[in-house]
Amino acid sequence: MKIYTKNLNIYLVYLTFGLIIFWILLSFFKKYASPQSKIKYNSIQRNTIGYWLWITISLILSKLFFNNYFYFIFFLLIIFVIHEILWYSLYTQGPKDESEVTQNWYRWANIYVDTIKDINNLSGTDLTEGMFNNNWSLSNKESLNLKYETYFKYLKLEPGMTLLDIGCGNCSWINFCQKKNIICTGLTITKEQADFCNSKGINDIIVGDINKDILLSIHKKFDAITNIGALEHFCSISQHPKIREMQLLKYYSQVKNLIKKKSKSGRYLNSIMTTNKKYTKFLNLEWYFNLWLISSSFGYGCYQSEDFYDKLYSSNNSKILIKKDYTEDYRWILVRSANTWGYANYNFKNSKNIYYFILDVLTDPSWFQRYLYGYFNSWFWQFGGSKPIPNPDNKDTPIRSYIYVTKIN
């Protein structure tokens, strides 16, 4: 038994060093490889290697200090707490790849939530919001059509115009616009979403990361650009506040350079979630806990203030044409049905779902936060709670959501 244990200790050390070398090599590859290569090997994730490093190091420390592998859970927790403090309080960048966390969340959504896949009949939901105009009895199909018709009108789109949809998701909005003879290009961070769009006959989809300047690789101009519900994922609360602001300023500068000069539209539409600093429980323990679950589940994510976006969209060849509060619209389409991504729970209704749950447990260090995020209804917490009763008059919510339409140039 002693020989067996000694050999196991040696193997653990060898495995840990091997994982460290693999993690370093993969980090260099992810940073310097071409976009096409990154997409091809997207399934090999730095976070998975880091996850198993976390486990093997905990096992080694448990054996070293207690001469018993049983205590590795104690070291798992210690390392996890240290990592989270460094990540969210001291803004360390590098140990975790947030783009992979974001990719995994959307992959999870496409596996466990069926309501986001009906892009033709619009009978489910999409990854943004509905629009009800205070008529809370509208069906999902009616609210989504109303939203898209309103956006189409806001953008002054006409047949033959070109549209870039940043954060296109499953291409529900693009599908709507293509039926009206708009020439559409989509951009998504996940290959799975691009594949889904391709399966629906929507082929002009770019896969890339905004934070890695994918917009600079686009060499054509558009009549209009949309970003429906994705912008809050283009920076992170793990970044220093000044870096977040610089990142969003850079993003919008790149957007403005992609708008055609003298277009009849020349408009940018963004639906965005913002931090409500007037919230009565702002910065209390509940606020921090739910924000941590949301950030850990989604990866990239930060809710800037309403004032920040007012300033961003009102300077340097940009002016705000429309600003609409749609906080309850966002909540209502999701909260009234348990089978929506707002509840964000794993389910085991078939063998495929069980397989992907096991795969997440073995490969994705964010799976547990994602589970807790669903368990505590953190998504609905942002909008004032999960009661299935329309409450448009409630302004005391952790976040407020707005639709901005700007005129560029």
C-alpha positions as CSV (number, residue, x, y, z in Angstrom):
1,M,0.0,0.0,0.0
2,K,2.9,2.4,0.9
3,I,4.5,1.8,-2.5
4,Y,1.2,2.3,-4.2
5,T,0.6,5.6,-2.3
6,K,4.2,6.8,-3.1
7,N,3.7,6.1,-6.8
8,L,0.4,7.9,-6.7
9,N,2.1,11.0,-5.2
10,I,4.7,10.9,-7.8
11,Y,2.2,10.6,-10.6
12,L,0.2,13.5,-9.2
13,V,3.3,15.7,-9.2
14,Y,4.1,14.7,-12.8
15,L,0.5,15.3,-13.8
16,T,0.5,18.7,-12.2
17,F,3.7,19.8,-13.9
18,G,2.4,18.5,-17.2
19,L,-0.9,20.5,-16.8
20,I,1.1,23.6,-16.0
21,I,3.2,23.3,-19.2
22,F,0.0,22.5,-21.2
23,W,-1.8,25.6,-19.7
24,I,1.2,27.9,-20.5
25,L,1.4,26.6,-24.1
26,L,-2.4,26.8,-24.6
27,S,-2.3,30.4,-23.2
28,F,0.2,31.4,-25.8
29,F,-1.8,29.6,-28.6
30,K,-5.0,31.4,-27.5
31,K,-3.3,34.7,-27.6
32,Y,-1.3,34.5,-30.8
33,A,-3.0,32.0,-33.1
34,S,-5.1,33.1,-36.1
35,P,-8.8,33.5,-35.5
36,Q,-9.5,30.4,-37.7
37,S,-7.2,28.2,-35.6
38,K,-8.8,29.4,-32.4
39,I,-12.2,28.5,-33.7
40,K,-11.0,25.1,-34.9
41,Y,-9.5,24.2,-31.4
42,N,-12.1,26.1,-29.4
43,S,-13.2,23.0,-27.5
44,I,-9.8,22.8,-25.8
45,Q,-10.1,25.3,-23.0
46,R,-7.6,26.9,-20.7
47,N,-10.2,26.9,-17.9
48,T,-10.5,23.1,-18.1
49,I,-6.8,22.7,-17.7
50,G,-6.8,25.3,-14.8
51,Y,-9.8,23.4,-13.2
52,W,-7.8,20.1,-13.1
53,L,-4.7,22.0,-11.9
54,W,-6.8,23.3,-9.0
55,I,-7.8,19.7,-8.2
56,T,-4.4,18.1,-8.5
57,I,-2.7,20.9,-6.5
58,S,-5.3,20.5,-3.7
59,L,-4.7,16.8,-3.6
60,I,-0.9,17.3,-3.3
61,L,-1.4,19.9,-0.5
62,S,-3.8,17.6,1.3
63,K,-1.2,14.8,1.2
64,L,1.6,17.1,2.2
65,F,0.0,18.7,5.2
66,F,-2.4,16.0,6.5
67,N,-1.0,12.9,4.9
68,N,-4.5,12.2,3.7
69,Y,-6.2,13.0,0.3
70,F,-9.6,13.4,2.1
71,Y,-8.7,17.0,3.0
72,F,-8.3,18.1,-0.6
73,I,-11.8,19.7,-0.4
74,F,-10.5,22.1,2.2
75,F,-7.7,23.2,-0.1
76,L,-10.1,23.4,-3.0
77,L,-12.1,26.0,-1.0
78,I,-9.0,27.9,0.1
79,I,-7.6,28.2,-3.4
80,F,-11.0,29.1,-4.8
81,V,-11.6,31.9,-2.2
82,I,-8.1,33.3,-2.9
83,H,-8.7,33.3,-6.6
84,E,-12.0,35.1,-6.3
85,I,-10.5,37.8,-4.1
86,L,-7.6,38.3,-6.5
87,W,-10.0,38.3,-9.5
88,Y,-12.7,40.6,-8.4
89,S,-11.0,42.8,-5.8
90,L,-7.4,43.1,-7.1
91,Y,-8.4,42.8,-10.8
92,T,-5.8,40.1,-11.6
93,Q,-6.1,39.2,-15.3
94,G,-4.9,35.9,-16.7
95,P,-5.8,32.9,-14.5
96,K,-9.2,32.6,-16.0
97,D,-10.4,33.0,-19.6
98,E,-13.7,34.9,-19.3
99,S,-14.5,34.4,-23.0
100,E,-14.6,30.7,-22.4
101,V,-17.0,31.2,-19.5
102,T,-19.3,33.3,-21.8
103,Q,-19.0,30.7,-24.6
104,N,-20.0,27.9,-22.2
105,W,-23.0,29.8,-20.9
106,Y,-24.4,30.2,-24.4
107,R,-23.6,26.6,-25.2
108,W,-25.5,25.6,-22.0
109,A,-28.5,27.8,-23.0
110,N,-28.7,26.1,-26.4
111,I,-28.7,22.6,-24.8
112,Y,-31.0,23.1,-21.8
113,V,-33.4,25.8,-23.0
114,D,-35.7,25.1,-26.0
115,T,-37.5,28.4,-26.1
116,I,-34.6,30.3,-27.7
117,K,-34.5,28.1,-30.8
118,D,-37.8,29.0,-32.4
119,I,-36.5,31.9,-34.6
120,N,-39.2,31.4,-37.3
121,N,-42.5,31.4,-35.4
122,L,-41.2,33.5,-32.4
123,S,-43.3,31.4,-30.1
124,G,-40.6,31.1,-27.4
125,T,-38.2,33.8,-26.2
126,D,-34.9,35.1,-27.5
127,L,-31.7,36.1,-25.6
128,T,-32.7,39.7,-25.3
129,E,-36.3,40.8,-24.3
130,G,-39.9,41.2,-25.4
131,M,-41.7,44.5,-25.9
132,F,-45.2,44.9,-24.5
133,N,-45.9,48.7,-24.4
134,N,-47.8,48.1,-21.2
135,N,-50.1,45.4,-22.8
136,W,-48.9,42.5,-20.6
137,S,-51.4,40.0,-22.1
138,L,-49.5,39.9,-25.4
139,S,-48.2,36.4,-26.3
140,N,-44.4,35.8,-26.7
141,K,-44.9,35.8,-30.4
142,E,-46.8,39.1,-30.4
143,S,-44.3,40.8,-28.0
144,L,-41.2,39.7,-30.0
145,N,-42.8,40.8,-33.3
146,L,-43.7,44.1,-31.7
147,K,-40.1,44.5,-30.5
148,Y,-38.6,43.7,-33.9
149,E,-41.1,45.9,-35.8
150,T,-40.3,48.7,-33.4
151,Y,-36.5,48.2,-33.9
152,F,-37.0,48.1,-37.6
153,K,-38.8,51.4,-37.5
154,Y,-36.3,53.0,-35.1
155,L,-33.5,52.2,-37.5
156,K,-35.3,53.5,-40.6
157,L,-34.4,50.3,-42.4
158,E,-35.4,49.8,-46.1
159,P,-35.1,46.8,-48.4
160,G,-31.5,46.4,-49.7
161,M,-29.9,48.1,-46.7
162,T,-27.1,46.4,-44.9
163,L,-27.1,45.5,-41.2
164,L,-24.5,44.3,-38.8
165,D,-25.9,42.6,-35.7
166,I,-23.3,42.4,-32.9
167,G,-23.9,39.6,-30.5
168,C,-26.4,38.0,-32.9
169,G,-27.1,34.9,-30.7
170,N,-29.3,32.5,-32.5
171,C,-30.1,35.1,-35.2
172,S,-33.7,35.7,-34.4
173,W,-33.4,39.4,-35.2
174,I,-31.4,38.7,-38.3
175,N,-34.0,36.2,-39.5
176,F,-36.7,38.8,-39.1
177,C,-34.7,41.4,-41.0
178,Q,-33.7,39.0,-43.9
179,K,-37.4,38.4,-44.5
180,K,-37.7,42.1,-45.1
181,N,-34.9,42.0,-47.6
182,I,-32.2,43.5,-45.4
183,I,-28.7,42.2,-46.1
184,C,-27.4,41.0,-42.7
185,T,-24.1,40.1,-41.1
186,G,-24.0,38.6,-37.7
187,L,-21.2,38.5,-35.1
188,T,-21.1,36.0,-32.2
189,I,-18.5,34.8,-29.7
190,T,-19.6,31.1,-30.0
191,K,-19.2,28.7,-32.8
192,E,-22.3,26.8,-31.6
193,Q,-24.5,29.8,-32.2
194,A,-22.9,30.4,-35.6
195,D,-23.6,26.7,-36.5
196,F,-27.2,27.1,-35.3
197,C,-27.7,30.2,-37.5
198,N,-26.1,28.4,-40.5
199,S,-28.5,25.5,-40.0
200,K,-31.4,28.0,-40.5
201,G,-29.9,29.2,-43.7
202,I,-28.2,32.3,-42.3
203,N,-24.6,32.1,-43.5
204,D,-22.9,35.5,-43.1
205,I,-21.9,34.9,-39.5
206,I,-18.5,36.0,-38.0
207,V,-17.2,34.2,-34.9
208,G,-14.9,36.4,-32.8
209,D,-14.4,38.2,-29.5
210,I,-15.1,42.0,-29.3
211,N,-12.4,42.3,-26.7
212,K,-9.8,40.9,-29.2
213,D,-10.7,43.6,-31.8
214,I,-12.7,41.4,-34.1
215,L,-14.5,44.5,-35.4
216,L,-11.2,45.7,-36.9
217,S,-11.2,42.6,-39.2
218,I,-14.5,43.7,-40.8
219,H,-13.7,45.7,-44.0
220,K,-17.1,46.7,-45.1
221,K,-19.6,49.4,-44.0
222,F,-23.2,49.1,-42.9
223,D,-26.3,51.2,-43.0
224,A,-27.2,50.3,-39.5
225,I,-25.7,48.4,-36.6
226,T,-27.5,46.7,-33.7
227,N,-26.3,45.3,-30.4
228,I,-29.3,43.8,-28.6
229,G,-28.5,42.8,-25.1
230,A,-24.8,41.9,-25.6
231,L,-22.9,45.1,-24.7
232,E,-22.9,44.4,-20.9
233,H,-20.7,41.4,-21.8
234,F,-18.0,43.5,-23.5
235,C,-16.2,44.4,-20.3
236,S,-16.0,42.7,-16.9
237,I,-16.2,43.6,-13.2
238,S,-12.9,41.7,-12.9
239,Q,-11.3,44.7,-14.7
240,H,-10.3,47.9,-13.2
241,P,-13.1,50.5,-13.7
242,K,-10.8,52.7,-15.9
243,I,-10.1,49.7,-18.1
244,R,-13.8,48.9,-18.5
245,E,-14.5,52.5,-19.6
246,M,-11.6,52.4,-22.1
247,Q,-12.8,49.1,-23.5
248,L,-16.4,50.4,-24.1
249,L,-15.1,53.7,-25.6
250,K,-12.9,51.7,-27.9
251,Y,-15.8,49.4,-28.9
252,Y,-18.1,52.3,-29.8
253,S,-15.3,54.0,-31.7
254,Q,-15.0,50.9,-33.8
255,V,-18.7,50.7,-34.3
256,K,-18.9,54.3,-35.6
257,N,-16.2,53.5,-38.1
258,L,-18.4,50.7,-39.6
259,I,-21.3,53.0,-40.4
260,K,-21.7,54.2,-44.0
261,K,-21.3,57.9,-44.5
262,K,-24.6,59.6,-45.5
263,S,-26.7,56.5,-45.1
264,K,-30.5,57.1,-44.9
265,S,-30.2,55.1,-41.6
266,G,-26.8,55.7,-40.1
267,R,-28.2,54.4,-36.8
268,Y,-27.0,52.2,-34.0
269,L,-29.5,50.5,-31.7
270,N,-28.4,49.1,-28.4
271,S,-30.5,47.5,-25.6
272,I,-28.4,47.6,-22.4
273,M,-28.6,46.8,-18.7
274,T,-27.3,49.5,-16.3
275,T,-26.5,49.6,-12.6
276,N,-29.2,51.4,-10.6
277,K,-27.2,53.4,-8.0
278,K,-30.5,54.5,-6.5
279,Y,-31.5,51.0,-5.6
280,T,-32.3,50.9,-1.8
281,K,-30.1,47.8,-1.2
282,F,-27.2,49.0,-3.4
283,L,-23.8,47.5,-2.3
284,N,-25.3,45.3,0.5
285,L,-24.4,41.6,1.0
286,E,-27.3,40.4,-1.2
287,W,-26.3,42.7,-4.0
288,Y,-22.6,41.5,-4.0
289,F,-23.7,37.8,-3.7
290,N,-26.0,37.9,-6.7
291,L,-23.7,40.0,-8.8
292,W,-20.9,37.5,-8.1
293,L,-23.1,34.6,-9.2
294,I,-24.2,36.5,-12.4
295,S,-20.6,37.4,-13.3
296,S,-19.2,33.9,-12.5
297,S,-21.9,32.3,-14.6
298,F,-21.7,34.6,-17.7
299,G,-18.0,35.4,-17.7
300,Y,-17.7,38.8,-19.4
301,G,-20.1,41.2,-17.8
302,C,-20.4,44.6,-16.2
303,Y,-23.3,46.9,-15.8
304,Q,-22.1,50.5,-16.2
305,S,-24.3,53.3,-15.0
306,E,-27.0,55.0,-17.1
307,D,-25.0,58.3,-16.9
308,F,-22.0,56.5,-18.5
309,Y,-24.0,55.5,-21.5
310,D,-25.7,58.9,-21.8
311,K,-22.3,60.5,-22.1
312,L,-20.9,57.8,-24.4
313,Y,-23.7,58.1,-26.9
314,S,-23.8,61.9,-26.8
315,S,-20.3,62.7,-28.0
316,N,-17.9,62.4,-31.0
317,N,-20.2,62.2,-34.0
318,S,-23.0,60.5,-32.1
319,K,-26.2,61.8,-30.7
320,I,-29.1,60.0,-28.9
321,L,-32.3,59.9,-30.8
322,I,-34.3,57.5,-28.6
323,K,-34.0,56.3,-25.1
324,K,-36.6,53.9,-23.7
325,D,-36.8,52.1,-20.3
326,Y,-37.8,48.5,-21.0
327,T,-36.9,46.9,-17.6
328,E,-40.2,45.2,-17.0
329,D,-40.5,44.1,-20.6
330,Y,-37.2,42.2,-20.2
331,R,-38.4,40.5,-17.0
332,W,-42.0,39.7,-18.0
333,I,-41.4,37.6,-21.1
334,L,-39.1,35.3,-19.1
335,V,-40.7,35.2,-15.7
336,R,-44.1,34.0,-16.7
337,S,-42.8,30.6,-18.0
338,A,-40.6,28.2,-16.1
339,N,-39.1,26.9,-19.3
340,T,-37.0,30.0,-20.1
341,W,-33.3,30.8,-19.8
342,G,-34.1,33.3,-17.1
343,Y,-34.5,30.5,-14.6
344,A,-31.2,29.0,-15.8
345,N,-31.5,25.5,-14.3
346,Y,-30.0,22.2,-15.4
347,N,-32.6,19.6,-16.3
348,F,-32.2,15.9,-16.9
349,K,-35.2,15.1,-19.2
350,N,-33.1,13.1,-21.6
351,S,-29.7,11.4,-21.9
352,K,-28.2,14.3,-23.9
353,N,-28.8,16.7,-21.0
354,I,-27.4,14.2,-18.5
355,Y,-24.3,13.8,-20.7
356,Y,-23.7,17.5,-20.9
357,F,-24.2,18.0,-17.2
358,I,-21.5,15.3,-16.4
359,L,-19.3,17.0,-19.1
360,D,-19.7,20.4,-17.4
361,V,-18.8,18.9,-14.0
362,L,-15.7,17.4,-15.4
363,T,-14.5,20.3,-17.6
364,D,-16.1,23.6,-16.6
365,P,-15.2,25.2,-13.3
366,S,-18.1,27.6,-13.6
367,W,-20.8,24.9,-13.6
368,F,-21.5,25.2,-9.9
369,Q,-22.0,29.0,-9.9
370,R,-24.3,28.5,-12.9
371,Y,-26.3,26.1,-10.8
372,L,-26.5,28.5,-7.8
373,Y,-27.4,31.3,-10.2
374,G,-30.4,29.4,-11.2
375,Y,-31.2,28.1,-7.7
376,F,-31.3,31.7,-6.3
377,N,-33.1,33.2,-9.3
378,S,-30.3,35.7,-9.7
379,W,-31.5,36.7,-13.1
380,F,-34.9,37.9,-11.9
381,W,-33.4,39.5,-8.8
382,Q,-31.9,42.1,-11.1
383,F,-35.4,43.2,-12.2
384,G,-37.1,43.1,-8.8
385,G,-37.9,39.5,-8.3
386,S,-39.5,36.4,-9.8
387,K,-43.2,37.0,-9.0
388,P,-45.3,36.2,-12.2
389,I,-47.2,39.5,-11.9
390,P,-46.5,42.5,-14.1
391,N,-44.9,45.3,-12.1
392,P,-43.9,48.1,-14.4
393,D,-44.2,50.7,-11.6
394,N,-41.4,49.2,-9.6
395,K,-38.3,51.4,-10.1
396,D,-36.4,50.1,-7.1
397,T,-34.5,47.4,-8.9
398,P,-30.8,46.5,-8.9
399,I,-30.5,47.2,-12.6
400,R,-32.5,49.3,-15.1
401,S,-32.6,48.4,-18.8
402,Y,-32.7,50.8,-21.7
403,I,-33.0,50.9,-25.4
404,Y,-30.7,53.5,-27.0
405,V,-30.9,54.6,-30.7
406,T,-28.1,56.9,-31.8
407,K,-27.4,58.7,-35.0
408,I,-23.8,58.4,-36.1
409,N,-21.9,60.9,-38.3
